[in-house]
Amino acid sequence: MPDSTVRLTMAQALVRYLCSQYTVVDGNRVALFAGVFGIFGHGNVTCLSEALFDVQDQLPTWRGQNEQSMALAAIGYAKAKLRRQIMIATTSIGPGATNMVTAAGVAHANRLPVLLLSGDTYTNRLPDPVLQQVEHFNDPSLTVNDAFKPVVRYWDRITHPAQLLASLPQALATMLDPADCGPAFIALPQDTQELAFDYPLAFFEERTWIVPRPRPSTDQIAAAAELLRKAERPLIVSGGGVRYSGAGDALAAFALKRSIPMAETISGKGAVVHDHPAYVGPLGIEGTDAAKALAEDADVVVAVGTRLQDFTTGSWTTFANDTRFININAARFDANKHRSLPVVADALEAIGELDAAMEEWVCDASRMDRARDLYKEWNQLLDKGQAPTNAEVPSYAQVIAVVNNAADEGDTMVTAAGGLPGETVKNWRVKAPNTFDCEFGYSCMGYEIAGAWGVAMATEGKGTPIVMVGDGSYLMMNSDIYSSVLSGHKMIIIVCDNGGFAVINRLQTGFGVPGFNNLLKDARVVDRKDPLHVDFAKHAESMGALTQRCESLADLERAMEWAQSTDRTTVLTITSDAYTWTPGGADWYVGAPEVSDRDAVREARTAQEQFRSKQRIGI
């Protein structure tokens, strides 16, 4: 064998290459891949696990309980690391792989990097059909791993060991590209994993990846500055890209300097603290009335690092048809939405250059004065809704206020799907930047506990993830309570039990459909008088967590103080109101039957038609 090569199996070469990749975080050179979440089985246990075993001190492998949830944990890790470090998730073939498709959708929608490695059937086809193989009569090359293609940014199947040489660098470049960031998937056929090949030693030389910061075109900056200087009622909308660029302080300083109110998207929430003097809260369906009012009369919107999802735009009813958009985004696709003036660039670079181009221009002080008055009124509304009452069970807002008050500055709030995203986005008062994680790009039930396991790994020593989860999401995916106890990554979980899928019940009944199959009391059960109640505290305790049941807000306050002192994952449960919601925010475009015998449904249809008449034309 020539000195310039080394003979390795494909699986060994894959692992060796991943171990040779580095990045820079806060000025420190660190491993690009911080670890592996793995469930070994038919397709990845005999070859890939053999390679991972030998590097477990450098690239630790963490045992998951469910393939989807361990990939969600990897996503939570990437989000907490602001896309600077990446986790790997590996599965067997068949159901192990397809379990991860949902998680891939979460990563894709949220533009987050995760490397997914799944076993695949044999390229030689000699033993076909093999265990867990799904056969396609007209295409024998098709496997279940092709299901990942719509939900990843990079997809490959390694059918020859040499293909790693070209594929792996492209996969990494995709995951680290701010314009193209998302999950990468590589299928690993079993017979290819075992094959040896003489790999060039140069392939395994250590490489330090730097996340690129593309600068904007001078022409685009000049055009954006010219438009913004004409604005009388501007508004800044800060998205998740601002956080991932590390541009939160710069954008907030720009907003203050130019006297422009600053709203946030759900993904962007946490770039600044709740009481920042330019901040007016989140915008959209789950936003503040202050941000909504400022959006409705804005003549120029500076949208930074956002894909302008319908929950941000109120299904494009929040802005007037003649509102002009300046879209600053690393992705050309996002920058060119809705007749925008595009600035294709990294957020931090673009903000600096736009600020320089604005020269002495400052918006009239009355704009910021109005914004602060509106935001003051909003905070007074929050205070009123969060205050304890004599109600039999507390509202989400009251529970969130108790948990928020007990949270340390470095603790990260984690939630997803159901009613809690809207309630936390409105009610949670961020104390420190980048301590809020609400997965709502894909609105994935089950992200909460799994994602927080990844957050706990990413923030170890800097705070504790505080998970707020409803009973519905808890029942869907909770096994990473056990994972976190095994691995020693503590989180605090608050289970709000409101008797089913309460926010969907709210949407259903709000459109005239009688309550049906959402709340447990409306579901088909053996005994309609007394649906079986899950004891969530006992369930979590059986997985090794410390637990307490809370009967009141006072109980919860005491339990939160105790939970902050415990040495492992701690679960607190409390019954919450299924019918009380924080008011405010924009409306939402949803389907409403055009024909119905129900008066309430017909009324909902009429209201939707009136609402849709306000939609901005997206051409």
C-alpha positions as CSV (number, residue, x, y, z in Angstrom):
1,M,0.0,0.0,0.0
2,P,1.4,3.4,-0.9
3,D,2.2,5.7,2.0
4,S,-0.2,8.2,0.7
5,T,-3.3,6.0,1.3
6,V,-4.9,4.1,4.1
7,R,-7.1,1.0,3.6
8,L,-10.4,1.4,5.5
9,T,-14.0,0.2,5.2
10,M,-16.4,2.8,3.9
11,A,-17.9,3.0,7.4
12,Q,-14.5,3.5,9.0
13,A,-13.6,6.1,6.5
14,L,-16.8,8.0,7.1
15,V,-16.3,8.2,10.8
16,R,-12.6,9.1,10.5
17,Y,-13.5,12.0,8.1
18,L,-16.2,13.3,10.4
19,C,-13.7,13.2,13.3
20,S,-11.3,15.4,11.3
21,Q,-13.6,18.3,10.8
22,Y,-13.5,21.4,13.0
23,T,-15.2,24.8,13.3
24,V,-14.7,28.0,15.3
25,V,-17.2,29.0,18.0
26,D,-16.6,32.2,20.0
27,G,-13.0,32.3,18.8
28,N,-12.3,28.7,19.9
29,R,-11.6,25.8,17.6
30,V,-13.9,23.0,18.4
31,A,-15.1,19.7,16.7
32,L,-17.7,20.4,14.1
33,F,-19.5,17.2,15.0
34,A,-20.1,17.1,18.7
35,G,-21.6,13.6,18.9
36,V,-23.9,11.0,17.5
37,F,-27.4,10.0,18.5
38,G,-27.8,6.4,17.6
39,I,-30.1,3.4,17.6
40,F,-28.3,0.5,16.2
41,G,-30.1,-2.2,14.2
42,H,-30.2,-4.1,11.0
43,G,-28.2,-1.8,8.6
44,N,-25.9,0.1,10.9
45,V,-24.9,-2.1,13.8
46,T,-22.2,-4.4,12.3
47,C,-20.1,-1.9,10.3
48,L,-21.0,1.7,11.4
49,S,-21.1,0.9,15.1
50,E,-17.8,-0.9,14.8
51,A,-16.3,2.3,13.5
52,L,-18.0,4.5,16.1
53,F,-16.9,2.3,19.0
54,D,-13.2,3.1,18.4
55,V,-13.8,6.9,18.6
56,Q,-16.3,7.2,21.3
57,D,-14.0,9.4,23.5
58,Q,-13.7,11.9,20.6
59,L,-17.1,11.5,19.0
60,P,-19.5,10.2,21.7
61,T,-22.5,8.1,20.8
62,W,-25.6,8.7,22.8
63,R,-28.3,6.0,22.9
64,G,-31.7,7.3,21.8
65,Q,-35.1,5.7,22.5
66,N,-36.9,6.7,19.3
67,E,-35.3,7.6,15.9
68,Q,-37.5,10.7,15.4
69,S,-36.8,12.0,18.9
70,M,-33.1,11.6,18.8
71,A,-33.0,13.5,15.5
72,L,-35.1,16.2,17.1
73,A,-32.6,16.3,19.9
74,A,-29.9,16.9,17.3
75,I,-32.0,19.8,15.9
76,G,-32.4,21.3,19.4
77,Y,-28.6,21.1,19.8
78,A,-28.0,22.8,16.4
79,K,-30.4,25.6,17.3
80,A,-28.8,26.2,20.7
81,K,-25.4,26.3,19.0
82,L,-26.7,28.8,16.5
83,R,-25.9,26.4,13.7
84,R,-22.2,26.5,14.5
85,Q,-21.9,22.8,15.6
86,I,-23.7,19.8,14.3
87,M,-25.0,16.5,15.7
88,I,-25.4,13.2,13.8
89,A,-28.3,10.8,14.0
90,T,-27.9,7.2,12.7
91,T,-30.5,4.5,12.3
92,S,-31.1,1.1,10.8
93,I,-32.9,0.5,7.5
94,G,-36.6,0.5,7.1
95,P,-38.7,1.8,10.0
96,G,-35.7,3.1,11.8
97,A,-34.9,5.4,8.8
98,T,-38.5,6.5,8.1
99,N,-39.0,7.4,11.7
100,M,-36.6,10.2,11.1
101,V,-38.4,11.7,8.1
102,T,-40.5,13.9,10.3
103,A,-37.4,15.2,12.1
104,A,-35.9,15.9,8.7
105,G,-38.9,18.0,7.9
106,V,-38.4,19.9,11.1
107,A,-34.8,20.7,10.3
108,H,-35.6,21.6,6.7
109,A,-38.5,24.0,7.6
110,N,-36.4,25.6,10.3
111,R,-33.2,25.8,8.2
112,L,-31.1,23.8,10.7
113,P,-28.2,21.5,10.1
114,V,-28.2,17.9,11.2
115,L,-26.4,14.9,9.5
116,L,-28.7,11.9,9.1
117,L,-27.1,8.5,8.4
118,S,-29.3,5.5,7.7
119,G,-28.6,2.0,6.7
120,D,-29.9,0.8,3.3
121,T,-30.5,-2.4,1.4
122,Y,-27.8,-4.2,-0.5
123,T,-26.6,-2.7,-3.8
124,N,-25.7,-6.2,-5.1
125,R,-29.3,-7.3,-4.4
126,L,-28.2,-10.9,-3.8
127,P,-30.2,-11.5,-0.7
128,D,-33.3,-9.4,-1.8
129,P,-35.8,-9.0,-0.4
130,V,-34.1,-8.4,3.0
131,L,-35.6,-7.8,6.3
132,Q,-37.4,-4.4,6.4
133,Q,-37.1,-3.9,2.7
134,V,-40.0,-2.3,0.9
135,E,-40.0,-3.5,-2.7
136,H,-41.1,-1.4,-5.7
137,F,-42.1,-3.6,-8.6
138,N,-41.1,-1.1,-11.3
139,D,-38.0,0.4,-9.7
140,P,-35.7,-2.0,-7.8
141,S,-33.3,0.9,-7.0
142,L,-36.0,2.7,-4.9
143,T,-35.8,2.3,-1.1
144,V,-37.6,3.9,1.8
145,N,-34.6,6.2,2.1
146,D,-35.8,8.0,-1.1
147,A,-38.6,9.4,1.2
148,F,-36.0,11.8,2.6
149,K,-35.5,13.6,-0.7
150,P,-38.3,16.2,-0.2
151,V,-37.2,17.1,3.3
152,V,-33.4,17.4,3.2
153,R,-31.1,19.9,1.5
154,Y,-28.5,17.3,0.5
155,W,-29.2,13.6,-0.3
156,D,-26.9,10.8,-1.4
157,R,-26.6,7.0,-1.4
158,I,-23.1,5.7,-1.2
159,T,-22.9,2.8,-3.6
160,H,-19.1,2.7,-3.9
161,P,-16.6,3.5,-1.1
162,A,-14.8,6.1,-3.2
163,Q,-18.0,8.2,-3.4
164,L,-17.3,9.5,0.1
165,L,-14.5,11.5,-1.3
166,A,-16.9,13.7,-3.2
167,S,-20.1,13.4,-1.2
168,L,-19.0,14.2,2.4
169,P,-17.4,17.7,1.7
170,Q,-20.5,18.7,-0.3
171,A,-22.8,17.5,2.6
172,L,-20.9,19.6,5.1
173,A,-20.7,22.6,2.9
174,T,-24.5,22.5,2.5
175,M,-25.1,22.3,6.2
176,L,-22.8,25.2,6.9
177,D,-24.1,27.5,4.1
178,P,-26.3,30.2,5.6
179,A,-28.3,30.4,2.3
180,D,-28.8,26.7,1.9
181,C,-28.6,25.4,5.5
182,G,-30.6,22.4,6.4
183,P,-30.3,18.6,7.0
184,A,-28.1,16.3,5.0
185,F,-29.0,12.7,4.5
186,I,-26.7,9.9,3.4
187,A,-27.9,6.3,2.8
188,L,-25.4,3.6,3.6
189,P,-26.1,0.3,1.9
190,Q,-24.9,-2.6,4.1
191,D,-22.7,-4.2,1.5
192,T,-21.0,-0.9,0.7
193,Q,-20.3,-0.2,4.4
194,E,-18.2,-3.3,4.7
195,L,-16.1,-2.8,1.6
196,A,-12.5,-1.6,2.0
197,F,-10.8,1.0,-0.2
198,D,-7.5,2.7,-0.3
199,Y,-8.4,6.2,0.7
200,P,-6.0,9.1,0.2
201,L,-4.6,10.2,3.6
202,A,-5.1,13.8,2.5
203,F,-8.9,13.2,2.7
204,F,-8.5,12.8,6.5
205,E,-6.4,15.9,7.1
206,E,-7.9,18.2,9.7
207,R,-10.1,20.9,8.3
208,T,-11.5,24.0,10.0
209,W,-14.7,25.2,8.5
210,I,-15.7,28.8,8.8
211,V,-19.3,29.7,8.3
212,P,-19.4,32.2,5.4
213,R,-20.7,35.7,5.7
214,P,-21.7,36.8,2.2
215,R,-21.6,40.5,1.8
216,P,-24.4,42.4,0.0
217,S,-24.2,43.9,-3.4
218,T,-23.4,47.6,-3.2
219,D,-26.3,48.2,-5.7
220,Q,-28.8,46.4,-3.4
221,I,-27.6,48.3,-0.3
222,A,-27.8,51.6,-2.2
223,A,-31.4,50.9,-3.3
224,A,-32.4,49.7,0.2
225,A,-31.0,52.9,1.8
226,E,-32.8,55.1,-0.8
227,L,-36.1,53.4,-0.1
228,L,-35.7,53.4,3.7
229,R,-34.8,57.1,3.7
230,K,-38.2,57.9,2.2
231,A,-40.0,55.9,4.9
232,E,-42.3,57.8,7.4
233,R,-43.6,54.7,9.2
234,P,-40.9,52.0,9.0
235,L,-40.8,48.7,10.9
236,I,-38.1,46.1,11.4
237,V,-39.0,42.4,11.5
238,S,-36.2,40.3,13.0
239,G,-36.2,36.6,12.1
240,G,-34.3,33.5,13.1
241,G,-31.5,34.4,10.6
242,V,-30.6,37.3,12.9
243,R,-29.9,35.0,15.7
244,Y,-27.9,32.5,13.6
245,S,-25.9,35.4,12.2
246,G,-25.2,36.7,15.7
247,A,-26.7,40.0,14.5
248,G,-29.1,40.6,17.4
249,D,-27.1,43.4,19.1
250,A,-26.3,45.0,15.8
251,L,-29.9,45.1,14.5
252,A,-31.2,46.4,17.9
253,A,-28.6,49.1,17.9
254,F,-29.6,50.0,14.3
255,A,-33.2,50.2,15.3
256,L,-32.4,52.5,18.2
257,K,-30.1,54.7,16.2
258,R,-32.6,55.1,13.4
259,S,-35.6,55.3,15.7
260,I,-37.4,52.3,14.0
261,P,-39.5,49.9,16.1
262,M,-38.3,46.3,16.0
263,A,-40.6,43.3,16.0
264,E,-39.6,39.6,15.9
265,T,-40.8,36.4,14.3
266,I,-41.4,33.3,16.4
267,S,-38.0,31.9,15.3
268,G,-36.4,35.2,15.9
269,K,-37.7,35.7,19.4
270,G,-34.8,35.9,21.8
271,A,-32.4,38.0,19.7
272,V,-33.1,40.8,22.2
273,V,-34.5,40.8,25.7
274,H,-38.1,41.6,26.5
275,D,-37.5,45.1,27.7
276,H,-35.2,46.4,25.0
277,P,-36.1,50.0,24.3
278,A,-36.7,49.4,20.5
279,Y,-38.6,46.1,20.9
280,V,-42.4,45.9,20.4
281,G,-42.7,42.1,20.7
282,P,-43.4,39.3,18.2
283,L,-45.4,40.0,15.1
284,G,-48.3,38.0,13.6
285,I,-50.9,35.5,14.6
286,E,-49.2,34.8,17.9
287,G,-47.9,38.3,18.2
288,T,-48.5,41.5,20.2
289,D,-51.2,44.0,19.4
290,A,-48.4,46.6,19.4
291,A,-46.5,44.9,16.6
292,K,-49.7,44.3,14.7
293,A,-50.7,48.0,14.8
294,L,-47.3,49.1,13.7
295,A,-47.3,46.6,10.8
296,E,-50.7,47.6,9.6
297,D,-49.7,51.2,9.0
298,A,-46.0,50.6,8.0
299,D,-45.0,52.0,4.7
300,V,-41.6,50.3,4.6
301,V,-40.8,47.0,6.4
302,V,-37.1,45.9,6.8
303,A,-37.4,42.1,7.1
304,V,-34.1,40.5,8.3
305,G,-33.5,36.8,8.3
306,T,-37.1,35.6,8.0
307,R,-38.9,33.4,5.5
308,L,-42.1,35.4,6.2
309,Q,-44.3,32.4,7.3
310,D,-48.0,33.0,7.5
311,F,-47.9,33.1,11.3
312,T,-45.6,36.2,10.9
313,T,-47.6,37.9,8.2
314,G,-51.1,37.1,9.4
315,S,-51.5,35.1,6.2
316,W,-50.4,38.3,4.4
317,T,-53.2,40.4,5.8
318,T,-51.1,42.4,8.3
319,F,-49.5,44.6,5.8
320,A,-51.1,47.0,3.3
321,N,-50.8,46.2,-0.4
322,D,-48.7,49.3,-1.0
323,T,-46.2,48.5,1.9
324,R,-42.7,48.1,0.5
325,F,-40.4,45.4,1.8
326,I,-36.6,45.4,2.1
327,N,-35.8,41.7,2.5
328,I,-32.3,41.0,3.9
329,N,-31.6,37.3,3.7
330,A,-28.7,35.0,2.9
331,A,-31.1,32.9,0.8
332,R,-32.1,34.5,-2.5
333,F,-35.4,32.6,-2.4
334,D,-36.5,34.4,0.8
335,A,-35.0,37.7,-0.2
336,N,-37.2,37.9,-3.3
337,K,-40.6,37.2,-1.7
338,H,-43.6,39.5,-2.1
339,R,-42.4,42.2,-4.4
340,S,-39.5,42.9,-2.1
341,L,-36.4,44.9,-2.7
342,P,-33.9,42.1,-2.1
343,V,-30.6,42.3,-0.2
344,V,-29.0,38.9,-0.5
345,A,-26.4,38.8,2.3
346,D,-25.5,37.7,5.8
347,A,-27.6,39.7,8.3
348,L,-24.7,41.1,10.3
349,E,-22.8,42.3,7.2
350,A,-25.9,43.8,5.6
351,I,-26.9,45.7,8.7
352,G,-23.5,47.3,9.0
353,E,-23.4,48.3,5.4
354,L,-27.0,49.6,5.4
355,D,-26.3,51.6,8.5
356,A,-23.3,53.3,6.8
357,A,-25.4,54.0,3.7
358,M,-28.2,55.7,5.7
359,E,-25.8,58.5,6.7
360,E,-27.6,60.9,9.0
361,W,-31.1,59.8,8.4
362,V,-33.3,59.2,11.5
363,C,-37.0,58.5,11.5
364,D,-39.3,61.0,13.1
365,A,-39.3,60.5,16.9
366,S,-43.1,60.2,16.9
367,R,-42.8,56.7,15.3
368,M,-40.8,55.3,18.2
369,D,-42.9,57.2,20.8
370,R,-46.1,55.6,19.4
371,A,-44.4,52.2,19.4
372,R,-43.4,52.5,23.1
373,D,-46.9,53.6,24.1
374,L,-48.4,50.6,22.3
375,Y,-45.9,48.2,23.8
376,K,-46.6,49.6,27.3
377,E,-50.3,48.9,26.8
378,W,-49.5,45.4,25.7
379,N,-47.4,44.7,28.8
380,Q,-50.2,46.0,30.9
381,L,-52.5,43.5,29.2
382,L,-50.0,40.7,29.9
383,D,-49.7,41.8,33.6
384,K,-53.5,41.6,33.9
385,G,-53.7,38.2,32.2
386,Q,-50.9,36.7,34.3
387,A,-52.2,37.9,37.6
388,P,-53.5,35.1,39.9
389,T,-57.3,34.9,40.1
390,N,-59.9,32.7,41.9
391,A,-60.4,30.6,38.9
392,E,-60.6,26.8,39.6
393,V,-57.7,26.1,37.3
394,P,-55.0,28.5,36.1
395,S,-54.6,29.7,32.5
396,Y,-51.5,29.1,30.4
397,A,-50.6,32.7,30.9
398,Q,-50.6,32.4,34.6
399,V,-48.6,29.2,34.6
400,I,-46.0,30.7,32.2
401,A,-45.6,33.8,34.4
402,V,-44.8,31.6,37.4
403,V,-42.3,29.6,35.5
404,N,-40.8,32.7,33.8
405,N,-40.3,34.4,37.1
406,A,-38.5,31.3,38.5
407,A,-36.2,30.9,35.5
408,D,-32.6,31.9,35.8
409,E,-31.2,34.3,33.2
410,G,-29.3,31.5,31.4
411,D,-32.2,29.0,31.3
412,T,-33.7,28.3,27.9
413,M,-37.4,28.0,27.4
414,V,-38.3,25.2,25.0
415,T,-41.7,24.4,23.5
416,A,-43.5,23.4,20.3
417,A,-46.9,22.9,18.7
418,G,-50.3,23.1,20.3
419,G,-51.4,26.1,22.4
420,L,-48.1,26.7,24.2
421,P,-46.3,28.4,21.2
422,G,-48.8,31.2,21.0
423,E,-49.0,31.6,24.8
424,T,-45.2,31.5,25.4
425,V,-44.4,33.7,22.4
426,K,-46.8,36.3,23.8
427,N,-46.2,35.8,27.6
428,W,-42.6,34.7,28.0
429,R,-40.3,37.7,28.9
430,V,-36.9,36.8,27.6
431,K,-34.2,37.7,30.1
432,A,-31.1,36.9,28.1
433,P,-30.4,36.6,24.3
434,N,-30.8,33.2,22.7
435,T,-32.7,31.6,25.6
436,F,-36.0,30.9,23.8
437,D,-36.6,27.9,21.5
438,C,-40.1,27.5,20.1
439,E,-40.2,25.0,17.2
440,F,-43.0,26.4,15.1
441,G,-41.6,26.3,11.6
442,Y,-42.9,22.7,11.3
443,S,-45.0,22.9,14.5
444,C,-43.9,19.4,15.4
445,M,-45.6,17.8,18.4
446,G,-43.1,15.9,20.3
447,Y,-40.2,18.2,19.8
448,E,-40.4,19.7,23.3
449,I,-38.7,17.1,25.5
450,A,-36.5,15.6,22.7
451,G,-35.3,19.0,21.5
452,A,-34.6,20.1,25.1
453,W,-32.3,17.0,25.5
454,G,-30.2,18.5,22.7
455,V,-30.4,22.0,24.2
456,A,-29.2,20.6,27.5
457,M,-26.1,19.1,25.8
458,A,-25.4,22.3,24.0
459,T,-25.8,24.6,27.0
460,E,-24.3,22.4,29.7
461,G,-23.0,24.6,32.5
462,K,-24.8,27.7,31.2
463,G,-28.3,27.1,32.3
464,T,-31.1,24.5,32.3
465,P,-33.7,23.9,29.6
466,I,-37.2,24.6,30.9
467,V,-39.7,22.6,28.8
468,M,-43.3,23.7,28.6
469,V,-45.4,20.9,27.1
470,G,-49.1,20.1,26.9
471,D,-50.6,16.7,27.8
472,G,-51.1,15.9,24.1
473,S,-47.5,16.5,23.1
474,Y,-46.3,14.7,26.2
475,L,-48.2,11.6,25.3
476,M,-46.9,11.7,21.7
477,M,-43.3,11.7,22.7
478,N,-41.8,11.6,26.2
479,S,-39.1,8.8,26.2
480,D,-36.2,11.3,26.2
481,I,-37.0,11.9,29.9
482,Y,-35.4,8.6,30.3
483,S,-32.6,9.5,27.8
484,S,-31.8,12.7,29.8
485,V,-31.7,10.7,33.1
486,L,-29.4,8.1,31.5
487,S,-27.0,10.7,30.0
488,G,-27.1,13.1,32.9
489,H,-28.4,16.1,31.0
490,K,-30.9,17.8,33.3
491,M,-34.1,19.6,32.2
492,I,-37.1,21.0,34.0
493,I,-40.4,19.9,32.4
494,I,-43.7,21.5,33.1
495,V,-46.7,19.4,31.9
496,C,-49.8,21.5,31.4
497,D,-52.7,19.1,31.5
498,N,-55.7,20.7,29.8
499,G,-57.5,17.5,28.9
500,G,-56.5,16.9,25.2
501,F,-55.7,19.0,22.1
502,A,-57.2,22.2,23.5
503,V,-55.9,24.8,20.9
504,I,-57.2,22.7,18.0
505,N,-60.5,22.4,19.8
506,R,-60.5,26.2,20.0
507,L,-59.9,26.4,16.2
508,Q,-62.5,23.7,15.5
509,T,-65.3,25.3,17.6
510,G,-64.3,28.8,16.5
511,F,-65.2,27.8,12.9
512,G,-68.6,26.4,13.9
513,V,-67.8,22.7,14.2
514,P,-68.9,21.1,17.5
515,G,-66.1,19.9,19.8
516,F,-65.1,16.6,18.3
517,N,-62.2,14.2,18.9
518,N,-59.8,16.9,20.3
519,L,-60.6,17.2,24.1
520,L,-60.8,13.9,25.8
521,K,-64.3,14.6,26.9
522,D,-65.3,14.8,23.3
523,A,-63.4,11.7,22.1
524,R,-64.8,8.2,21.7
525,V,-64.0,6.5,25.0
526,V,-65.2,3.5,26.9
527,D,-66.7,5.6,29.7
528,R,-67.8,9.1,28.5
529,K,-68.5,10.1,32.1
530,D,-64.9,9.6,33.2
531,P,-62.2,9.4,30.5
532,L,-59.0,7.7,31.9
533,H,-56.7,10.4,33.4
534,V,-53.0,9.9,33.0
535,D,-50.9,10.5,36.1
536,F,-48.0,12.3,34.3
537,A,-46.0,12.6,37.5
538,K,-46.0,8.8,38.1
539,H,-45.3,8.2,34.5
540,A,-42.2,10.5,34.5
541,E,-41.1,9.1,37.9
542,S,-41.1,5.6,36.3
543,M,-38.4,6.8,33.9
544,G,-36.2,8.1,36.6
545,A,-37.2,11.7,36.8
546,L,-37.9,13.6,40.0
547,T,-41.6,14.8,40.1
548,Q,-44.1,16.9,41.8
549,R,-47.9,17.4,41.2
550,C,-48.9,21.0,41.6
551,E,-52.5,21.8,42.6
552,S,-52.2,25.6,42.4
553,L,-50.0,28.4,41.2
554,A,-48.5,28.7,44.7
555,D,-47.6,25.0,44.5
556,L,-46.0,25.6,41.2
557,E,-44.0,28.5,42.5
558,R,-42.6,26.4,45.3
559,A,-42.0,23.4,43.0
560,M,-40.0,25.6,40.5
561,E,-37.7,26.7,43.3
562,W,-37.2,23.1,44.3
563,A,-36.7,22.0,40.7
564,Q,-33.9,24.5,40.2
565,S,-32.0,22.7,43.0
566,T,-32.4,19.1,41.9
567,D,-29.6,17.0,40.3
568,R,-31.5,15.4,37.4
569,T,-34.5,15.9,35.1
570,T,-37.5,17.1,37.1
571,V,-41.1,17.0,36.0
572,L,-43.8,19.2,37.4
573,T,-47.5,18.7,36.5
574,I,-50.4,21.1,36.8
575,T,-53.9,21.1,35.5
576,S,-54.6,24.1,33.2
577,D,-57.5,25.8,31.6
578,A,-58.5,24.6,28.1
579,Y,-60.5,27.6,27.2
580,T,-58.7,30.7,28.3
581,W,-56.2,32.3,25.8
582,T,-54.2,35.5,25.7
583,P,-55.9,37.9,23.3
584,G,-54.2,39.8,20.5
585,G,-52.3,39.1,17.3
586,A,-53.4,38.8,13.7
587,D,-55.9,36.5,12.1
588,W,-55.2,33.3,10.1
589,Y,-56.2,32.0,6.7
590,V,-57.7,28.5,7.3
591,G,-60.2,26.4,5.4
592,A,-63.9,27.1,6.0
593,P,-66.6,25.0,4.4
594,E,-68.2,26.9,1.5
595,V,-71.5,25.0,2.1
596,S,-72.9,23.8,5.4
597,D,-76.2,23.3,7.2
598,R,-74.7,24.9,10.4
599,D,-75.3,28.6,11.0
600,A,-72.1,28.9,12.9
601,V,-70.1,27.4,10.0
602,R,-71.7,29.7,7.5
603,E,-70.9,32.7,9.8
604,A,-67.3,31.5,10.0
605,R,-67.1,31.3,6.2
606,T,-68.4,34.8,5.8
607,A,-65.8,36.1,8.3
608,Q,-63.1,34.3,6.4
609,E,-64.1,35.8,3.1
610,Q,-64.0,39.3,4.7
611,F,-60.6,38.5,6.2
612,R,-59.2,37.2,2.9
613,S,-60.2,40.4,1.1
614,K,-57.4,42.1,3.0
615,Q,-54.7,39.8,1.8
616,R,-51.7,41.3,0.2
617,I,-51.1,40.1,-3.4
618,G,-47.9,38.1,-3.5
619,I,-46.6,38.9,-6.9
